[in-house]
Amino acid sequence: MKAEARAGALEALGDLGGAGVVAILGKAMTAPEPWVRAAAVRGLAASKEPEGLTFVLTALTGDPDPSVR
């Protein structure tokens, strides 16, 4: 349940948008757990913030875990 709540929170942050959200979700992209990185990617994509695009592209092209890509 805790993992689901954290993933939901990361995705909800993306819905809020804003530069501060990109910084928080970008930091989550460094988490060791793939599910955290995947939720951060979904949040960054939902934010529609141009600054978040770099993180999304990096995940799509370079994350070692297929569930993140």
Helices and strands as residue ranges (DSSP letters): H 2-16, H 19-28, H 34-47, H 52-62
